Amino acid sequence: MASFQPVILGGDLGAYALARELNDAYGVKPILVTAYNPSAIRDSRILTRHEFSRANEELPLVEELLRIGADLKARNPKRALLLLANTDWRIHVLALHREELERYYVLPIPSLEVIEQVSDKQEFERLATAHGMPVPKSFYEDFTEAGRPDWTPQPVPDDLRFPVVAKPADSSQYENLIFEGRQKVYRIDTPEQLDNLWRTLAKAGFRDTFVAQELVEGDDTGMYSVTAYVDSTGRVSLLCSAHVLLEEHHPATLGNPCAMVTEPIDDILEPARRFLEAIDYHGFANFDVKRDPHTGTFYFLEVNPRIGRNSFYVYGAGINPMEVLVSDVIDGNLQPARVASREVLYSIIPNRLLLRYVVDPKLKAQVRRLQKAGRISPQRNPKDAGPKRWLYLMESELNQYRKFGRYYPHPTDTGF
């Protein structure tokens, strides 16, 4: 195997998961570039933190990455540098500056053109429909001219059924926007509420596109996740799916899964594979899917051009995704196409808290059985078993009780 050094942008749970997957597979200590010292990676033994206060600014971040790359190459010219990111904004920055960064780094991400296609929910809807993937009916509001004094929102179409879920058409254009009442996604029950949201976004300075998507009925357990890797030949060489049990409900992270059961589901894996192989995609992708409880139809809500915060569920299901990646882009060895099939419970919340929100008796029995077998979480790492890390883990899990108590105290039929 060729020598390589991973460099990861960010310090959240998703970044730590990538670091652990790489460390478990190869014994390497990834360098994590962060603006501060978050508890998800604090005092970890498996990584090296590189603090850079302007890591959330595009040009300063790129300049710092070039400096890091030049320094690492000067010390070891033959060692490959693998640059990874796991948020929409960071992926977009890497794609914008690919030519400069590839002087030093291997960038296992799609082209900028493909990223912009799949990240834009309106374009994703068009592509998904063309490839036979069901998507909910949506309405798009363009805020490009919202700074003009005579700007007004479009009339809401008469055939748009409420409630709807409103969210940015391209998350990378919303990620760093701060204003009072900001949420990752919004449940909207009436046209009047939607109009108020449009005006709030315009006043806050949002100048891209927002989508209002008809709400597919059902609680969090109607959600599913698909993670895929498309190798350098354009072939999907890794697929994994999971049934979501519970999502986060804090406004800033609303919709992020925090507990899932892995299982191969052909009805969503095969459409995802066909879609990615048809659009000249390369790298990791993560799909959000919801099943209609009345018809059984799986609706594809969006695809993210990255592996996703919860990549560790793929590892738990039997395949370390970093091994698939490194084999392809560092060693140049193509692996046989694989589907992760081991059944495990991935959960970053306490067992008792999770059971409070799983209402279906059959599903609850499955969860209890898997809890007895042992849930998996990237932070439950034997290599990071020191007292400080254990304290951070306990604080994180106890904080989940506080967050759910405040923002989602009881399960609902819709997950809102």
Backbone torsions as a table, in degrees:
resi	resn	phi	psi	omega
1	MET	NA	138.3	179.7
2	ALA	-70.5	148.4	176.9
3	SER	-72.7	137.5	178.4
4	PHE	-151.1	157.5	177.7
5	GLN	-126.3	115.9	176.6
6	PRO	-77.9	141.6	171.1
7	VAL	-125.2	122.9	-174.3
8	ILE	-118.7	134.2	177.8
9	LEU	-89.3	128.1	176.7
10	GLY	104.3	167.1	-178.0
11	GLY	-140.5	25.2	179.6
12	ASP	-87.6	-172.7	-178.5
13	LEU	-59.4	-38.7	179.3
14	GLY	-63.8	-38.7	177.8
15	ALA	-68.4	-40.6	178.3
16	TYR	-63.1	-39.5	179.5
17	ALA	-59.8	-43.8	177.9
18	LEU	-62.6	-42.5	179.5
19	ALA	-61.2	-42.8	180.0
20	ARG	-66.2	-43.0	-179.8
21	GLU	-59.4	-41.6	178.6
22	LEU	-68.8	-41.7	-179.5
23	ASN	-66.7	-42.1	178.6
24	ASP	-62.2	-39.8	-174.7
25	ALA	-79.0	-38.3	-169.2
26	TYR	-126.5	-5.7	-178.4
27	GLY	73.0	7.2	180.0
28	VAL	-78.3	156.5	174.6
29	LYS	-109.8	100.1	179.5
30	PRO	-61.4	150.1	172.2
31	ILE	-93.7	123.0	178.9
32	LEU	-106.3	122.0	-179.4
33	VAL	-93.9	114.1	-175.5
34	THR	-135.6	155.9	178.5
35	ALA	-82.5	-20.2	179.8
36	TYR	-150.7	-167.1	-174.1
37	ASN	-115.7	78.8	-176.0
38	PRO	-70.1	154.0	-175.3
39	SER	-65.3	-23.6	-179.6
40	ALA	-60.5	-27.5	-178.4
41	ILE	-121.4	-3.4	-173.8
42	ARG	-62.4	133.6	177.8
43	ASP	62.3	21.7	177.7
44	SER	-75.4	143.2	179.0
45	ARG	-92.3	-9.2	-172.0
46	ILE	-98.8	2.7	-175.6
47	LEU	-146.7	165.9	173.5
48	THR	-118.2	126.9	-178.7
49	ARG	-94.4	130.9	175.1
50	HIS	-112.1	105.8	-177.1
51	GLU	-83.2	129.4	176.9
52	PHE	-141.2	111.9	-169.3
53	SER	-63.9	-20.2	-178.0
54	ARG	-107.4	30.6	-177.7
55	ALA	-68.5	-11.9	178.4
56	ASN	-101.6	14.9	176.2
57	GLU	-116.5	132.3	-170.0
58	GLU	-56.3	-63.7	-173.2
59	LEU	-67.1	-43.7	175.4
60	PRO	-59.6	-37.5	178.6
61	LEU	-63.5	-46.2	-179.6
62	VAL	-62.0	-43.7	178.8
63	GLU	-60.6	-40.0	179.3
64	GLU	-68.3	-38.5	177.7
65	LEU	-64.2	-38.4	177.1
66	LEU	-65.3	-38.7	178.3
67	ARG	-65.4	-44.6	178.2
68	ILE	-61.6	-44.9	-179.5
69	GLY	-61.5	-44.0	179.3
70	ALA	-62.9	-40.9	-179.5
71	ASP	-65.6	-45.6	-179.2
72	LEU	-65.6	-39.2	179.3
73	LYS	-69.4	-34.3	178.1
74	ALA	-64.3	-34.4	-179.0
75	ARG	-78.2	-32.5	-178.2
76	ASN	-151.0	85.9	-174.0
77	PRO	-60.9	-26.5	-175.2
78	LYS	-87.7	-9.5	-177.5
79	ARG	-84.3	126.7	177.9
80	ALA	-73.2	145.9	177.3
81	LEU	-112.4	120.4	-177.4
82	LEU	-104.3	114.4	-176.1
83	LEU	-101.9	123.0	-175.8
84	LEU	-126.0	148.6	174.2
85	ALA	-144.0	159.5	-174.1
86	ASN	-143.8	28.6	168.3
87	THR	-131.4	155.9	-176.6
88	ASP	-60.8	-43.6	-177.5
89	TRP	-63.6	-44.5	-178.7
90	ARG	-66.4	-39.8	176.6
91	ILE	-60.8	-42.3	180.0
92	HIS	-63.3	-42.1	178.2
93	VAL	-61.4	-44.9	179.6
94	LEU	-62.1	-40.6	-179.8
95	ALA	-67.5	-38.9	178.8
96	LEU	-62.4	-34.1	-174.4
97	HIS	-113.4	28.0	-176.2
98	ARG	-56.1	-46.5	-174.5
99	GLU	-59.5	-43.0	178.7
100	GLU	-67.3	-47.1	-173.9
101	LEU	-67.9	-30.4	-178.0
102	GLU	-72.3	-3.3	169.8
103	ARG	-62.1	-28.7	-176.2
104	TYR	-122.2	-32.0	-167.2
105	TYR	-113.7	154.1	163.2
106	VAL	-89.8	126.3	-178.5
107	LEU	-115.1	99.4	-177.7
108	PRO	-86.0	63.1	-178.1
109	ILE	-130.4	161.3	177.1
110	PRO	-66.4	170.2	174.3
111	SER	-67.3	158.5	178.3
112	LEU	-58.1	-39.8	-179.8
113	GLU	-60.5	-45.7	-179.1
114	VAL	-69.7	-40.2	177.2
115	ILE	-57.8	-46.3	-178.9
116	GLU	-66.5	-33.0	177.2
117	GLN	-64.4	-53.5	-173.2
118	VAL	-78.7	-25.6	-179.6
119	SER	-74.7	-29.4	178.2
120	ASP	-79.9	116.9	-172.5
121	LYS	-65.6	-28.8	177.4
122	GLN	-68.7	-42.6	178.1
123	GLU	-70.1	-37.7	176.5
124	PHE	-61.3	-41.5	178.5
125	GLU	-58.9	-43.0	179.7
126	ARG	-63.8	-47.2	-178.9
127	LEU	-65.8	-43.4	-179.2
128	ALA	-62.1	-44.4	179.5
129	THR	-61.8	-40.9	180.0
130	ALA	-64.1	-25.4	-178.8
131	HIS	-106.3	18.8	172.1
132	GLY	75.0	23.3	178.3
133	MET	-100.6	118.4	-179.5
134	PRO	-63.1	137.0	175.3
135	VAL	-132.8	149.3	178.1
136	PRO	-67.7	154.3	175.8
137	LYS	-63.9	137.8	-174.3
138	SER	-135.7	157.7	176.3
139	PHE	-131.0	134.4	-173.6
140	TYR	-115.7	135.8	176.8
141	GLU	-116.0	123.8	-178.7
142	ASP	-94.2	123.2	-177.7
143	PHE	-104.4	13.5	-176.3
144	THR	-56.2	-39.2	-178.0
145	GLU	-102.3	18.1	-173.8
146	ALA	-69.2	-11.2	177.4
147	GLY	-80.6	-10.6	179.5
148	ARG	-75.9	142.7	-177.2
149	PRO	-64.7	-23.6	-178.3
150	ASP	-95.8	7.9	-178.1
151	TRP	-71.1	137.1	172.7
152	THR	-137.8	149.6	178.4
153	PRO	-65.0	157.0	175.1
154	GLN	-67.2	153.0	171.1
155	PRO	-63.8	142.2	178.5
156	VAL	-73.2	130.1	179.8
157	PRO	-58.1	142.0	-178.5
158	ASP	-64.5	-27.6	-175.7
159	ASP	-91.7	6.6	176.3
160	LEU	-81.9	120.8	-176.5
161	ARG	-90.7	130.2	176.4
162	PHE	-96.3	152.4	4.5
163	PRO	-73.7	158.5	175.4
164	VAL	-125.5	163.0	172.6
165	VAL	-109.8	123.4	-179.8
166	ALA	-105.0	136.0	-178.7
167	LYS	-159.3	161.4	179.9
168	PRO	-65.5	140.1	177.5
169	ALA	-66.4	-30.5	176.3
170	ASP	-132.7	107.2	-173.8
171	SER	-61.2	-27.8	-177.9
172	SER	-65.7	-22.5	179.3
173	GLN	-87.8	-0.6	-176.0
174	TYR	-121.4	-18.4	-168.8
175	GLU	-55.7	-39.1	-174.7
176	ASN	-104.9	11.5	177.7
177	LEU	-84.7	126.3	-177.1
178	ILE	-118.2	129.2	173.9
179	PHE	-160.4	160.6	-178.2
180	GLU	-64.7	132.8	-179.9
181	GLY	84.5	6.0	-178.2
182	ARG	-62.4	135.7	174.3
183	GLN	-132.1	158.9	176.1
184	LYS	-68.2	-44.4	174.0
185	VAL	-138.6	160.9	-176.1
186	TYR	-129.6	135.4	167.9
187	ARG	-90.1	126.8	-176.9
188	ILE	-122.5	124.7	-174.5
189	ASP	-98.9	-20.0	-175.7
190	THR	-140.5	158.8	174.3
191	PRO	-59.0	-33.2	179.7
192	GLU	-65.3	-41.7	176.7
193	GLN	-62.8	-38.8	179.7
194	LEU	-65.2	-42.7	178.0
195	ASP	-61.3	-40.8	178.3
196	ASN	-63.4	-40.1	178.1
197	LEU	-63.9	-44.1	179.1
198	TRP	-56.6	-44.0	-178.1
199	ARG	-69.2	-35.5	176.5
200	THR	-64.0	-43.3	179.6
201	LEU	-64.6	-41.1	178.8
202	ALA	-62.1	-44.2	179.8
203	LYS	-64.8	-33.1	-179.0
204	ALA	-75.7	-9.9	178.1
205	GLY	97.3	12.4	177.7
206	PHE	-70.2	130.7	-175.2
207	ARG	-133.5	36.5	175.9
208	ASP	-125.0	-141.3	-177.1
209	THR	-120.8	138.7	173.9
210	PHE	-114.4	150.1	-179.9
211	VAL	-119.4	139.6	170.5
212	ALA	-110.9	114.9	-171.9
213	GLN	-114.3	129.1	179.8
214	GLU	-55.1	132.6	-176.8
215	LEU	-72.2	123.5	171.9
216	VAL	-79.0	126.5	-174.9
217	GLU	-62.3	159.2	177.9
218	GLY	114.9	156.1	-179.7
219	ASP	-85.8	-165.5	-176.6
220	ASP	-59.9	-27.9	-177.5
221	THR	-72.6	-3.6	172.6
222	GLY	-84.3	-5.7	-177.0
223	MET	-89.2	150.0	177.2
224	TYR	-138.2	156.6	179.6
225	SER	-127.5	140.1	173.8
226	VAL	-125.8	127.9	173.6
227	THR	-115.7	134.2	-177.4
228	ALA	-136.5	153.6	170.4
229	TYR	-126.1	130.0	177.3
230	VAL	-108.4	120.5	-173.0
231	ASP	-78.7	-177.3	-173.1
232	SER	-68.4	-11.9	175.7
233	THR	-94.0	-2.3	-178.6
234	GLY	88.9	12.6	-179.3
235	ARG	-101.9	135.6	175.2
236	VAL	-72.8	112.5	-176.4
237	SER	-106.5	-5.6	177.2
238	LEU	-144.1	131.9	173.8
239	LEU	-136.8	141.2	174.8
240	CYS	-151.7	139.5	177.4
241	SER	-128.8	157.1	-179.4
242	ALA	-147.5	147.1	175.9
243	HIS	-93.1	118.3	-178.3
244	VAL	-74.7	135.4	176.6
245	LEU	-100.4	-37.8	-176.3
246	LEU	-155.9	140.3	176.1
247	GLU	-111.5	161.7	175.3
248	GLU	-71.6	151.0	-177.2
249	HIS	-125.5	3.8	170.5
250	HIS	-64.8	137.6	-175.7
251	PRO	-53.0	-34.9	-176.3
252	ALA	-76.0	-21.7	-176.0
253	THR	-126.5	15.2	-176.2
254	LEU	-53.3	128.3	177.9
255	GLY	98.0	-10.9	176.2
256	ASN	-74.8	123.2	178.0
257	PRO	-61.3	140.1	174.5
258	CYS	-123.0	-4.0	174.0
259	ALA	-153.6	132.7	-177.5
260	MET	-147.9	154.2	170.2
261	VAL	-113.0	125.2	-179.1
262	THR	-79.6	138.2	175.5
263	GLU	-164.8	140.0	177.5
264	PRO	-76.0	123.9	-177.5
265	ILE	-123.4	100.2	-174.0
266	ASP	-58.9	-33.0	-176.7
267	ASP	-63.9	-18.2	175.2
268	ILE	-114.8	-25.9	179.5
269	LEU	-69.2	-44.6	-176.5
270	GLU	-67.9	-45.0	175.1
271	PRO	-59.5	-38.2	178.3
272	ALA	-63.5	-43.7	179.1
273	ARG	-61.6	-48.4	-178.7
274	ARG	-60.7	-41.7	-179.1
275	PHE	-61.1	-50.6	-175.5
276	LEU	-66.6	-38.7	-178.9
277	GLU	-73.2	-15.5	-178.4
278	ALA	-90.5	-13.9	-171.9
279	ILE	-115.5	19.4	178.2
280	ASP	59.4	46.6	-178.4
281	TYR	-89.7	149.7	173.3
282	HIS	-142.4	142.5	178.9
283	GLY	100.2	-164.1	-178.3
284	PHE	-85.6	151.5	174.1
285	ALA	-144.3	149.4	-179.9
286	ASN	-135.6	121.8	-177.7
287	PHE	-102.5	139.8	168.8
288	ASP	-101.8	127.0	-175.0
289	VAL	-131.4	145.0	174.6
290	LYS	-132.9	137.4	-178.7
291	ARG	-96.1	128.0	175.7
292	ASP	-71.6	120.6	-175.7
293	PRO	-68.2	-18.3	-177.8
294	HIS	-89.0	-41.4	-174.9
295	THR	-104.1	-17.8	-175.6
296	GLY	79.8	2.2	180.0
297	THR	-70.5	134.8	174.2
298	PHE	-92.2	117.9	178.4
299	TYR	-99.1	128.2	177.2
300	PHE	-87.1	114.5	-174.6
301	LEU	-85.0	-40.2	-179.3
302	GLU	-170.4	166.3	171.8
303	VAL	-129.2	136.5	177.9
304	ASN	-104.6	133.9	-176.6
305	PRO	-81.9	52.4	-177.1
306	ARG	-163.3	173.0	-175.3
307	ILE	-75.8	-26.0	179.7
308	GLY	97.1	153.7	-176.8
309	ARG	-59.7	-33.1	-172.3
310	ASN	-99.2	36.9	-177.7
311	SER	-59.5	-20.1	-176.2
312	PHE	-65.9	-18.7	177.1
313	TYR	-66.6	-29.5	177.1
314	VAL	-66.4	-44.3	177.1
315	TYR	-59.1	-45.9	179.1
316	GLY	-62.2	-31.6	-178.9
317	ALA	-79.3	0.1	170.8
318	GLY	121.1	-7.0	-179.4
319	ILE	-131.9	123.7	174.2
320	ASN	-77.9	112.3	-175.2
321	PRO	-63.4	-26.7	179.0
322	MET	-70.2	-29.1	175.5
323	GLU	-66.5	-39.5	177.7
324	VAL	-64.0	-44.0	-179.8
325	LEU	-63.7	-52.5	-175.6
326	VAL	-63.7	-40.0	177.8
327	SER	-57.8	-37.4	-177.6
328	ASP	-78.0	-58.2	-167.4
329	VAL	-91.9	-19.1	177.9
330	ILE	-100.2	-49.0	-176.8
331	ASP	-90.1	-18.9	-178.6
332	GLY	71.9	23.8	179.5
333	ASN	-106.4	116.5	178.3
334	LEU	-81.1	129.9	179.8
335	GLN	-96.5	155.5	174.1
336	PRO	-60.0	146.8	177.8
337	ALA	-62.8	134.0	-175.7
338	ARG	-134.6	150.4	173.1
339	VAL	-119.1	123.2	178.4
340	ALA	-70.3	128.5	-170.1
341	SER	-128.2	-3.2	-178.7
342	ARG	-71.4	136.2	178.0
343	GLU	-86.9	119.0	176.9
344	VAL	-142.6	160.0	172.2
345	LEU	-98.6	114.6	171.9
346	TYR	-96.3	124.8	-177.9
347	SER	-155.2	134.0	176.1
348	ILE	-109.4	16.1	178.4
349	ILE	-124.3	158.8	-179.3
350	PRO	-61.1	147.7	-178.4
351	ASN	-56.3	-45.6	-176.7
352	ARG	-63.7	-39.4	179.1
353	LEU	-65.0	-42.7	179.3
354	LEU	-59.9	-45.3	-177.6
355	LEU	-62.6	-24.9	177.9
356	ARG	-62.9	-27.5	-173.2
357	TYR	-106.6	-6.4	176.7
358	VAL	-94.0	107.0	-170.9
359	VAL	-92.0	-40.3	-176.4
360	ASP	-60.9	124.8	-175.6
361	PRO	-59.4	-41.8	-179.1
362	LYS	-65.1	-43.2	180.0
363	LEU	-68.1	-38.0	178.9
364	LYS	-64.2	-38.6	178.0
365	ALA	-64.0	-40.2	177.0
366	GLN	-62.2	-42.6	-179.8
367	VAL	-63.8	-44.1	178.9
368	ARG	-59.9	-41.8	-179.9
369	ARG	-62.7	-43.6	-178.5
370	LEU	-72.8	-30.8	175.1
371	GLN	-63.8	-38.9	177.9
372	LYS	-64.3	-34.9	178.5
373	ALA	-72.4	-21.2	179.0
374	GLY	110.8	114.8	177.2
375	ARG	-75.5	156.2	178.5
376	ILE	-110.7	147.4	177.4
377	SER	-156.2	139.5	-178.9
378	PRO	-60.0	-30.4	-176.4
379	GLN	-78.4	-15.1	175.4
380	ARG	-85.8	72.2	-170.4
381	ASN	-110.7	116.6	179.9
382	PRO	-56.3	-28.9	179.5
383	LYS	-75.3	-15.5	178.9
384	ASP	-118.9	48.2	-171.8
385	ALA	-97.5	19.0	179.6
386	GLY	-71.1	166.2	-176.4
387	PRO	-61.5	-37.1	179.9
388	LYS	-66.7	-44.2	179.2
389	ARG	-64.8	-39.7	178.0
390	TRP	-61.7	-39.4	179.3
391	LEU	-65.1	-42.5	177.9
392	TYR	-61.6	-40.6	180.0
393	LEU	-63.7	-45.5	179.4
394	MET	-63.4	-41.0	178.1
395	GLU	-63.1	-41.1	179.8
396	SER	-63.4	-44.3	-177.8
397	GLU	-71.9	-37.8	176.4
398	LEU	-65.5	-34.4	178.3
399	ASN	-64.0	-26.8	176.6
400	GLN	-62.9	-37.4	175.9
401	TYR	-60.0	-42.8	-179.3
402	ARG	-66.0	-43.8	-177.6
403	LYS	-66.3	-45.9	179.7
404	PHE	-68.2	-36.2	177.5
405	GLY	-61.5	-32.8	-178.7
406	ARG	-85.8	-42.3	-170.0
407	TYR	-104.6	-18.1	-178.8
408	TYR	-155.6	68.7	-171.7
409	PRO	-67.8	-25.2	-178.6
410	HIS	-139.5	148.1	177.0
411	PRO	-65.5	145.1	177.9
412	THR	-124.7	168.4	-178.9
413	ASP	-72.0	-19.5	-175.6
414	THR	-111.2	-11.7	-175.5
415	GLY	82.6	5.3	176.8
416	PHE	-116.2	NA	NA
